Structure formats: structure tokens, C-alpha cells
């Protein structure tokens, strides 16, 4: 149950600031850089990718 709560918090952070949510979950890997690029190109694609990257694993 605690892991589900952390996952919801991660998703909430990803909606507010997508690269931060991905960074907290995966570190400074390629997921972070893709999310940062998508967030610069458009906020909504960054959110979509961040939620995908967080829930993928």
C-alpha cells in the first residue's frame, strides 16, 4: 500500500514539473533528457512522457 502512495505522489510531481518527476524516479538517464526536451517543446508532451516513464517500470 505504501508503494501505491509513492506512485501517486510521483505522478502528481510529474504533472506539476515533468522532468523533476522523471529525475526522482530514474535519475539523470536518457528518460530524464527525453522528458526535458519534450517539456521544452511543449508542456503537455512532457507530462505525457513523464507519466509514461514513471508508470512503465
PQR file with spaces between the fields and no chain letter, atoms N, CA, C, O and H, PARSE charges and radii, in Angstrom:
ATOM       1  N    UNK     1       0.820   -1.189    0.000 -0.4000 1.5000
ATOM       2  CA   UNK     1       0.000    0.000    0.000 -0.0000 2.0000
ATOM       3  C    UNK     1       0.870    1.261    0.000  0.5500 1.7000
ATOM       4  O    UNK     1       0.506    2.255   -0.629 -0.5500 1.4000
ATOM       5  N    UNK     2       1.993    1.236    0.683 -0.4000 1.5000
ATOM       6  CA   UNK     2       2.861    2.409    0.715 -0.0000 2.0000
ATOM       7  C    UNK     2       3.460    2.687   -0.652  0.5500 1.7000
ATOM       8  O    UNK     2       3.675    3.843   -1.016 -0.5500 1.4000
ATOM       9  H    UNK     2       2.288    0.428    1.194  0.4000 1.0000
ATOM      10  N    UNK     3       3.734    1.624   -1.415 -0.4000 1.5000
ATOM      11  CA   UNK     3       4.301    1.826   -2.746 -0.0000 2.0000
ATOM      12  C    UNK     3       3.294    2.502   -3.670  0.5500 1.7000
ATOM      13  O    UNK     3       3.690    3.314   -4.507 -0.5500 1.4000
ATOM      14  H    UNK     3       3.560    0.685   -1.119  0.4000 1.0000
ATOM      15  N    UNK     4       2.012    2.194   -3.547 -0.4000 1.5000
ATOM      16  CA   UNK     4       0.980    2.855   -4.343 -0.0000 2.0000
ATOM      17  C    UNK     4       0.890    4.335   -4.024  0.5500 1.7000
ATOM      18  O    UNK     4       0.658    5.148   -4.919 -0.5500 1.4000
ATOM      19  H    UNK     4       1.690    1.535   -2.867  0.4000 1.0000
ATOM      20  N    UNK     5       1.070    4.696   -2.764 -0.4000 1.5000
ATOM      21  CA   UNK     5       1.042    6.104   -2.381 -0.0000 2.0000
ATOM      22  C    UNK     5       2.221    6.851   -2.983  0.5500 1.7000
ATOM      23  O    UNK     5       2.069    7.978   -3.456 -0.5500 1.4000
ATOM      24  H    UNK     5       1.258    4.036   -2.037  0.4000 1.0000
ATOM      25  N    UNK     6       3.382    6.237   -2.970 -0.4000 1.5000
ATOM      26  CA   UNK     6       4.549    6.882   -3.561 -0.0000 2.0000
ATOM      27  C    UNK     6       4.364    7.046   -5.054  0.5500 1.7000
ATOM      28  O    UNK     6       4.796    8.048   -5.624 -0.5500 1.4000
ATOM      29  H    UNK     6       3.505    5.322   -2.586  0.4000 1.0000
ATOM      30  N    UNK     7       3.731    6.084   -5.696 -0.4000 1.5000
ATOM      31  CA   UNK     7       3.496    6.172   -7.121 -0.0000 2.0000
ATOM      32  C    UNK     7       2.549    7.327   -7.441  0.5500 1.7000
ATOM      33  O    UNK     7       2.753    8.030   -8.431 -0.5500 1.4000
ATOM      34  H    UNK     7       3.380    5.270   -5.233  0.4000 1.0000
ATOM      35  N    UNK     8       1.528    7.531   -6.629 -0.4000 1.5000
ATOM      36  CA   UNK     8       0.610    8.653   -6.841 -0.0000 2.0000
ATOM      37  C    UNK     8       1.322    9.988   -6.638  0.5500 1.7000
ATOM      38  O    UNK     8       1.068   10.946   -7.368 -0.5500 1.4000
ATOM      39  H    UNK     8       1.362    6.959   -5.826  0.4000 1.0000
ATOM      40  N    UNK     9       2.197   10.051   -5.664 -0.4000 1.5000
ATOM      41  CA   UNK     9       2.956   11.274   -5.423 -0.0000 2.0000
ATOM      42  C    UNK     9       3.902   11.533   -6.593  0.5500 1.7000
ATOM      43  O    UNK     9       4.065   12.674   -7.026 -0.5500 1.4000
ATOM      44  H    UNK     9       2.403    9.273   -5.071  0.4000 1.0000
ATOM      45  N    UNK    10       4.527   10.465   -7.104 -0.4000 1.5000
ATOM      46  CA   UNK    10       5.406   10.615   -8.269 -0.0000 2.0000
ATOM      47  C    UNK    10       4.642   11.144   -9.470  0.5500 1.7000
ATOM      48  O    UNK    10       5.142   12.004  -10.195 -0.5500 1.4000
ATOM      49  H    UNK    10       4.395    9.539   -6.752  0.4000 1.0000
ATOM      50  N    UNK    11       3.447   10.642   -9.685 -0.4000 1.5000
ATOM      51  CA   UNK    11       2.632   11.099  -10.818 -0.0000 2.0000
ATOM      52  C    UNK    11       2.206   12.546  -10.616  0.5500 1.7000
ATOM      53  O    UNK    11       2.190   13.321  -11.572 -0.5500 1.4000
ATOM      54  H    UNK    11       3.041    9.943   -9.096  0.4000 1.0000
ATOM      55  N    UNK    12       1.865   12.918   -9.403 -0.4000 1.5000
ATOM      56  CA   UNK    12       1.486   14.305   -9.120 -0.0000 2.0000
ATOM      57  C    UNK    12       2.663   15.251   -9.375  0.5500 1.7000
ATOM      58  O    UNK    12       2.476   16.325   -9.946 -0.5500 1.4000
ATOM      59  H    UNK    12       1.878   12.288   -8.626  0.4000 1.0000
ATOM      60  N    UNK    13       3.856   14.867   -8.964 -0.4000 1.5000
ATOM      61  CA   UNK    13       5.049   15.684   -9.236 -0.0000 2.0000
ATOM      62  C    UNK    13       5.299   15.759  -10.736  0.5500 1.7000
ATOM      63  O    UNK    13       5.698   16.804  -11.251 -0.5500 1.4000
ATOM      64  H    UNK    13       4.008   13.995   -8.500  0.4000 1.0000
ATOM      65  N    UNK    14       5.063   14.645  -11.444 -0.4000 1.5000
ATOM      66  CA   UNK    14       5.264   14.628  -12.896 -0.0000 2.0000
ATOM      67  C    UNK    14       4.287   15.545  -13.611  0.5500 1.7000
ATOM      68  O    UNK    14       4.625   16.105  -14.654 -0.5500 1.4000
ATOM      69  H    UNK    14       4.739   13.796  -11.026  0.4000 1.0000
ATOM      70  N    UNK    15       3.102   15.711  -13.084 -0.4000 1.5000
ATOM      71  CA   UNK    15       2.136   16.615  -13.705 -0.0000 2.0000
ATOM      72  C    UNK    15       2.530   18.072  -13.453  0.5500 1.7000
ATOM      73  O    UNK    15       2.387   18.918  -14.336 -0.5500 1.4000
ATOM      74  H    UNK    15       2.827   15.256  -12.236  0.4000 1.0000
ATOM      75  N    UNK    16       3.020   18.359  -12.268 -0.4000 1.5000
ATOM      76  CA   UNK    16       3.397   19.736  -11.941 -0.0000 2.0000
ATOM      77  C    UNK    16       4.698   20.130  -12.655  0.5500 1.7000
ATOM      78  O    UNK    16       4.773   21.194  -13.270 -0.5500 1.4000
ATOM      79  H    UNK    16       3.136   17.672  -11.551  0.4000 1.0000
ATOM      80  N    UNK    17       5.716   19.274  -12.570 -0.4000 1.5000
ATOM      81  CA   UNK    17       7.017   19.547  -13.191 -0.0000 2.0000
ATOM      82  C    UNK    17       7.565   18.228  -13.744  0.5500 1.7000
ATOM      83  O    UNK    17       8.253   17.495  -13.033 -0.5500 1.4000
ATOM      84  H    UNK    17       5.656   18.410  -12.070  0.4000 1.0000
ATOM      85  N    UNK    18       7.261   17.927  -15.008 -0.4000 1.5000
ATOM      86  CA   UNK    18       7.570   16.607  -15.568 -0.0000 2.0000
ATOM      87  C    UNK    18       9.026   16.155  -15.438  0.5500 1.7000
ATOM      88  O    UNK    18       9.246   15.015  -15.029 -0.5500 1.4000
ATOM      89  H    UNK    18       6.703   18.523  -15.585  0.4000 1.0000
ATOM      90  N    UNK    19      10.035   16.972  -15.757 -0.4000 1.5000
ATOM      91  CA   UNK    19      11.406   16.464  -15.637 -0.0000 2.0000
ATOM      92  C    UNK    19      11.800   16.101  -14.200  0.5500 1.7000
ATOM      93  O    UNK    19      12.576   15.171  -13.986 -0.5500 1.4000
ATOM      94  H    UNK    19       9.857   17.898  -16.089  0.4000 1.0000
ATOM      95  N    UNK    20      11.272   16.825  -13.230 -0.4000 1.5000
ATOM      96  CA   UNK    20      11.587   16.517  -11.837 -0.0000 2.0000
ATOM      97  C    UNK    20      11.037   15.151  -11.442  0.5500 1.7000
ATOM      98  O    UNK    20      11.714   14.382  -10.760 -0.5500 1.4000
ATOM      99  H    UNK    20      10.641   17.581  -13.404  0.4000 1.0000
ATOM     100  N    UNK    21       9.826   14.850  -11.863 -0.4000 1.5000
ATOM     101  CA   UNK    21       9.250   13.543  -11.551 -0.0000 2.0000
ATOM     102  C    UNK    21      10.048   12.406  -12.146  0.5500 1.7000
ATOM     103  O    UNK    21      10.259   11.384  -11.494 -0.5500 1.4000
ATOM     104  H    UNK    21       9.276   15.474  -12.418  0.4000 1.0000
ATOM     105  N    UNK    22      10.493   12.574  -13.379 -0.4000 1.5000
ATOM     106  CA   UNK    22      11.299   11.535  -14.024 -0.0000 2.0000
ATOM     107  C    UNK    22      12.670   11.444  -13.362  0.5500 1.7000
ATOM     108  O    UNK    22      13.197   10.347  -13.176 -0.5500 1.4000
ATOM     109  H    UNK    22      10.321   13.405  -13.908  0.4000 1.0000
ATOM     110  N    UNK    23      13.248   12.581  -13.008 -0.4000 1.5000
ATOM     111  CA   UNK    23      14.558   12.575  -12.345 -0.0000 2.0000
ATOM     112  C    UNK    23      14.495   11.853  -11.009  0.5500 1.7000
ATOM     113  O    UNK    23      15.397   11.081  -10.684 -0.5500 1.4000
ATOM     114  H    UNK    23      12.820   13.473  -13.159  0.4000 1.0000
ATOM     115  N    UNK    24      13.451   12.088  -10.232 -0.4000 1.5000
ATOM     116  CA   UNK    24      13.332   11.440   -8.932 -0.0000 2.0000
ATOM     117  C    UNK    24      13.150    9.932   -9.064  0.5500 1.7000
ATOM     118  O    UNK    24      13.554    9.179   -8.178 -0.5500 1.4000
ATOM     119  H    UNK    24      12.718   12.715  -10.496  0.4000 1.0000
ATOM     120  N    UNK    25      12.552    9.492  -10.150 -0.4000 1.5000
ATOM     121  CA   UNK    25      12.304    8.064  -10.342 -0.0000 2.0000
ATOM     122  C    UNK    25      13.483    7.354  -11.018  0.5500 1.7000
ATOM     123  O    UNK    25      13.835    6.244  -10.622 -0.5500 1.4000
ATOM     124  H    UNK    25      12.223   10.104  -10.870  0.4000 1.0000
ATOM     125  N    UNK    26      14.095    7.975  -12.028 -0.4000 1.5000
ATOM     126  CA   UNK    26      15.099    7.297  -12.843 -0.0000 2.0000
ATOM     127  C    UNK    26      16.491    7.910  -12.759  0.5500 1.7000
ATOM     128  O    UNK    26      17.440    7.318  -13.272 -0.5500 1.4000
ATOM     129  H    UNK    26      13.809    8.877  -12.350  0.4000 1.0000
ATOM     130  N    UNK    27      16.645    9.050  -12.144 -0.4000 1.5000
ATOM     131  CA   UNK    27      17.953    9.694  -12.109 -0.0000 2.0000
ATOM     132  C    UNK    27      18.206   10.459  -13.401  0.5500 1.7000
ATOM     133  O    UNK    27      17.268   10.833  -14.105 -0.5500 1.4000
ATOM     134  H    UNK    27      15.874    9.531  -11.726  0.4000 1.0000
ATOM     135  N    UNK    28      19.456   10.685  -13.701 -0.4000 1.5000
ATOM     136  CA   UNK    28      19.820   11.518  -14.851 -0.0000 2.0000
ATOM     137  C    UNK    28      20.130   10.660  -16.075  0.5500 1.7000
ATOM     138  O    UNK    28      21.156   10.841  -16.730 -0.5500 1.4000
ATOM     139  H    UNK    28      20.218   10.382  -13.129  0.4000 1.0000
ATOM     140  N    UNK    29      19.237    9.732  -16.371 -0.4000 1.5000
ATOM     141  CA   UNK    29      19.412    8.855  -17.526 -0.0000 2.0000
ATOM     142  C    UNK    29      18.753    9.431  -18.764  0.5500 1.7000
ATOM     143  O    UNK    29      18.383   10.604  -18.807 -0.5500 1.4000
ATOM     144  H    UNK    29      18.404    9.584  -15.839  0.4000 1.0000
ATOM     145  N    UNK    30      18.616    8.579  -19.768 -0.4000 1.5000
ATOM     146  CA   UNK    30      18.042    9.060  -21.024 -0.0000 2.0000
ATOM     147  C    UNK    30      16.560    9.411  -20.888  0.5500 1.7000
ATOM     148  O    UNK    30      16.058   10.236  -21.652 -0.5500 1.4000
ATOM     149  H    UNK    30      18.917    7.626  -19.732  0.4000 1.0000
ATOM     150  N    UNK    31      15.847    8.802  -19.929 -0.4000 1.5000
ATOM     151  CA   UNK    31      14.449    9.157  -19.716 -0.0000 2.0000
ATOM     152  C    UNK    31      14.307   10.622  -19.305  0.5500 1.7000
ATOM     153  O    UNK    31      13.401   11.322  -19.756 -0.5500 1.4000
ATOM     154  H    UNK    31      16.255    8.132  -19.309  0.4000 1.0000
ATOM     155  N    UNK    32      15.212   11.069  -18.446 -0.4000 1.5000
ATOM     156  CA   UNK    32      15.178   12.459  -17.989 -0.0000 2.0000
ATOM     157  C    UNK    32      15.398   13.429  -19.138  0.5500 1.7000
ATOM     158  O    UNK    32      14.681   14.423  -19.259 -0.5500 1.4000
ATOM     159  H    UNK    32      15.948   10.500  -18.080  0.4000 1.0000
ATOM     160  N    UNK    33      16.388   13.147  -19.987 -0.4000 1.5000
ATOM     161  CA   UNK    33      16.717   14.070  -21.071 -0.0000 2.0000
ATOM     162  C    UNK    33      15.609   14.106  -22.124  0.5500 1.7000
ATOM     163  O    UNK    33      15.321   15.161  -22.689 -0.5500 1.4000
ATOM     164  H    UNK    33      16.970   12.339  -19.890  0.4000 1.0000
ATOM     165  N    UNK    34      14.997   12.967  -22.382 -0.4000 1.5000
ATOM     166  CA   UNK    34      13.865   12.952  -23.322 -0.0000 2.0000
ATOM     167  C    UNK    34      12.716   13.774  -22.748  0.5500 1.7000
ATOM     168  O    UNK    34      12.087   14.552  -23.466 -0.5500 1.4000
ATOM     169  H    UNK    34      15.231   12.110  -21.923  0.4000 1.0000
ATOM     170  N    UNK    35      12.444   13.607  -21.473 -0.4000 1.5000
ATOM     171  CA   UNK    35      11.359   14.359  -20.839 -0.0000 2.0000
ATOM     172  C    UNK    35      11.665   15.856  -20.823  0.5500 1.7000
ATOM     173  O    UNK    35      10.771   16.671  -21.051 -0.5500 1.4000
ATOM     174  H    UNK    35      12.955   12.975  -20.890  0.4000 1.0000
ATOM     175  N    UNK    36      12.894   16.216  -20.561 -0.4000 1.5000
ATOM     176  CA   UNK    36      13.275   17.629  -20.557 -0.0000 2.0000
ATOM     177  C    UNK    36      13.092   18.243  -21.943  0.5500 1.7000
ATOM     178  O    UNK    36      12.574   19.353  -22.069 -0.5500 1.4000
ATOM     179  H    UNK    36      13.621   15.554  -20.376  0.4000 1.0000
ATOM     180  N    UNK    37      13.508   17.537  -22.962 -0.4000 1.5000
ATOM     181  CA   UNK    37      13.349   18.024  -24.333 -0.0000 2.0000
ATOM     182  C    UNK    37      11.871   18.162  -24.692  0.5500 1.7000
ATOM     183  O    UNK    37      11.464   19.170  -25.270 -0.5500 1.4000
ATOM     184  H    UNK    37      13.928   16.635  -22.860  0.4000 1.0000
ATOM     185  N    UNK    38      11.073   17.160  -24.354 -0.4000 1.5000
ATOM     186  CA   UNK    38       9.640   17.236  -24.662 -0.0000 2.0000
ATOM     187  C    UNK    38       8.947   18.345  -23.885  0.5500 1.7000
ATOM     188  O    UNK    38       8.014   18.970  -24.389 -0.5500 1.4000
ATOM     189  H    UNK    38      11.404   16.342  -23.884  0.4000 1.0000
ATOM     190  N    UNK    39       9.397   18.591  -22.666 -0.4000 1.5000
ATOM     191  CA   UNK    39       8.809   19.675  -21.881 -0.0000 2.0000
ATOM     192  C    UNK    39       9.148   21.031  -22.478  0.5500 1.7000
ATOM     193  O    UNK    39       8.313   21.935  -22.475 -0.5500 1.4000
ATOM     194  H    UNK    39      10.154   18.083  -22.257  0.4000 1.0000
ATOM     195  N    UNK    40      10.366   21.182  -22.991 -0.4000 1.5000
ATOM     196  CA   UNK    40      10.726   22.435  -23.658 -0.0000 2.0000
ATOM     197  C    UNK    40       9.934   22.629  -24.941  0.5500 1.7000
ATOM     198  O    UNK    40       9.556   23.753  -25.271 -0.5500 1.4000
ATOM     199  H    UNK    40      11.045   20.447  -22.993  0.4000 1.0000
ATOM     200  N    UNK    41       9.681   21.555  -25.664 -0.4000 1.5000
ATOM     201  CA   UNK    41       8.935   21.657  -26.918 -0.0000 2.0000
ATOM     202  C    UNK    41       7.445   21.884  -26.680  0.5500 1.7000
ATOM     203  O    UNK    41       6.770   22.508  -27.498 -0.5500 1.4000
ATOM     204  H    UNK    41       9.988   20.642  -25.396  0.4000 1.0000
ATOM     205  N    UNK    42       6.944   21.387  -25.582 -0.4000 1.5000
ATOM     206  CA   UNK    42       5.541   21.573  -25.248 -0.0000 2.0000
ATOM     207  C    UNK    42       5.266   20.938  -23.902  0.5500 1.7000
ATOM     208  O    UNK    42       5.715   19.823  -23.639 -0.5500 1.4000
ATOM     209  H    UNK    42       7.492   20.879  -24.918  0.4000 1.0000
ATOM     210  N    UNK    43       4.548   21.618  -23.062 -0.4000 1.5000
ATOM     211  CA   UNK    43       4.347   21.148  -21.695 -0.0000 2.0000
ATOM     212  C    UNK    43       3.557   19.840  -21.654  0.5500 1.7000
ATOM     213  O    UNK    43       3.885   18.947  -20.873 -0.5500 1.4000
ATOM     214  H    UNK    43       4.182   22.524  -23.276  0.4000 1.0000
ATOM     215  N    UNK    44       2.531   19.720  -22.478 -0.4000 1.5000
ATOM     216  CA   UNK    44       1.671   18.530  -22.481 -0.0000 2.0000
ATOM     217  C    UNK    44       2.439   17.277  -22.915  0.5500 1.7000
ATOM     218  O    UNK    44       2.303   16.246  -22.257 -0.5500 1.4000
ATOM     219  H    UNK    44       2.265   20.445  -23.113  0.4000 1.0000
ATOM     220  N    UNK    45       3.243   17.312  -23.996 -0.4000 1.5000
ATOM     221  CA   UNK    45       4.031   16.109  -24.320 -0.0000 2.0000
ATOM     222  C    UNK    45       4.997   15.710  -23.203  0.5500 1.7000
ATOM     223  O    UNK    45       5.250   14.522  -23.003 -0.5500 1.4000
ATOM     224  H    UNK    45       3.353   18.150  -24.531  0.4000 1.0000
ATOM     225  N    UNK    46       5.529   16.674  -22.486 -0.4000 1.5000
ATOM     226  CA   UNK    46       6.400   16.375  -21.351 -0.0000 2.0000
ATOM     227  C    UNK    46       5.651   15.649  -20.245  0.5500 1.7000
ATOM     228  O    UNK    46       6.173   14.707  -19.648 -0.5500 1.4000
ATOM     229  H    UNK    46       5.323   17.639  -22.649  0.4000 1.0000
ATOM     230  N    UNK    47       4.430   16.087  -19.972 -0.4000 1.5000
ATOM     231  CA   UNK    47       3.608   15.428  -18.947 -0.0000 2.0000
ATOM     232  C    UNK    47       3.279   14.001  -19.369  0.5500 1.7000
ATOM     233  O    UNK    47       3.393   13.068  -18.575 -0.5500 1.4000
ATOM     234  H    UNK    47       4.006   16.852  -20.457  0.4000 1.0000
ATOM     235  N    UNK    48       2.873   13.841  -20.619 -0.4000 1.5000
ATOM     236  CA   UNK    48       2.501   12.511  -21.106 -0.0000 2.0000
ATOM     237  C    UNK    48       3.691   11.552  -21.008  0.5500 1.7000
ATOM     238  O    UNK    48       3.544   10.423  -20.541 -0.5500 1.4000
ATOM     239  H    UNK    48       2.781   14.600  -21.264  0.4000 1.0000
ATOM     240  N    UNK    49       4.856   12.000  -21.446 -0.4000 1.5000
ATOM     241  CA   UNK    49       6.028   11.133  -21.379 -0.0000 2.0000
ATOM     242  C    UNK    49       6.441   10.869  -19.934  0.5500 1.7000
ATOM     243  O    UNK    49       6.846    9.754  -19.607 -0.5500 1.4000
ATOM     244  H    UNK    49       4.975   12.917  -21.826  0.4000 1.0000
ATOM     245  N    UNK    50       6.349   11.866  -19.071 -0.4000 1.5000
ATOM     246  CA   UNK    50       6.735   11.673  -17.674 -0.0000 2.0000
ATOM     247  C    UNK    50       5.849   10.633  -16.996  0.5500 1.7000
ATOM     248  O    UNK    50       6.346    9.763  -16.280 -0.5500 1.4000
ATOM     249  H    UNK    50       6.020   12.773  -19.337  0.4000 1.0000
ATOM     250  N    UNK    51       4.552   10.721  -17.216 -0.4000 1.5000
ATOM     251  CA   UNK    51       3.643    9.736  -16.619 -0.0000 2.0000
ATOM     252  C    UNK    51       3.937    8.356  -17.189  0.5500 1.7000
ATOM     253  O    UNK    51       3.921    7.365  -16.459 -0.5500 1.4000
ATOM     254  H    UNK    51       4.149   11.428  -17.798  0.4000 1.0000
ATOM     255  N    UNK    52       4.204    8.286  -18.483 -0.4000 1.5000
ATOM     256  CA   UNK    52       4.550    7.001  -19.108 -0.0000 2.0000
ATOM     257  C    UNK    52       5.842    6.446  -18.523  0.5500 1.7000
ATOM     258  O    UNK    52       5.910    5.264  -18.184 -0.5500 1.4000
ATOM     259  H    UNK    52       4.217    9.091  -19.076  0.4000 1.0000
ATOM     260  N    UNK    53       6.866    7.283  -18.401 -0.4000 1.5000
ATOM     261  CA   UNK    53       8.168    6.807  -17.886 -0.0000 2.0000
ATOM     262  C    UNK    53       8.074    6.377  -16.432  0.5500 1.7000
ATOM     263  O    UNK    53       8.772    5.449  -16.022 -0.5500 1.4000
ATOM     264  H    UNK    53       6.811    8.243  -18.676  0.4000 1.0000
ATOM     265  N    UNK    54       7.236    7.023  -15.650 -0.4000 1.5000
ATOM     266  CA   UNK    54       7.105    6.661  -14.249 -0.0000 2.0000
ATOM     267  C    UNK    54       6.313    5.367  -14.080  0.5500 1.7000
ATOM     268  O    UNK    54       6.661    4.534  -13.244 -0.5500 1.4000
ATOM     269  H    UNK    54       6.670    7.777  -15.984  0.4000 1.0000
ATOM     270  N    UNK    55       5.262    5.194  -14.858 -0.4000 1.5000
ATOM     271  CA   UNK    55       4.426    4.012  -14.701 -0.0000 2.0000
ATOM     272  C    UNK    55       4.932    2.813  -15.496  0.5500 1.7000
ATOM     273  O    UNK    55       4.451    1.697  -15.302 -0.5500 1.4000
ATOM     274  H    UNK    55       4.979    5.872  -15.538  0.4000 1.0000
ATOM     275  N    UNK    56       5.903    3.032  -16.393 -0.4000 1.5000
ATOM     276  CA   UNK    56       6.425    1.948  -17.222 -0.0000 2.0000
ATOM     277  C    UNK    56       7.117    0.886  -16.382  0.5500 1.7000
ATOM     278  O    UNK    56       7.006   -0.300  -16.691 -0.5500 1.4000
ATOM     279  H    UNK    56       6.294    3.939  -16.551  0.4000 1.0000
ATOM     280  N    UNK    57       7.813    1.269  -15.347 -0.4000 1.5000
ATOM     281  CA   UNK    57       8.583    0.316  -14.548 -0.0000 2.0000
ATOM     282  C    UNK    57       7.851   -0.050  -13.291  0.5500 1.7000
ATOM     283  O    UNK    57       8.351   -0.844  -12.495 -0.5500 1.4000
ATOM     284  H    UNK    57       7.902    2.233  -15.095  0.4000 1.0000
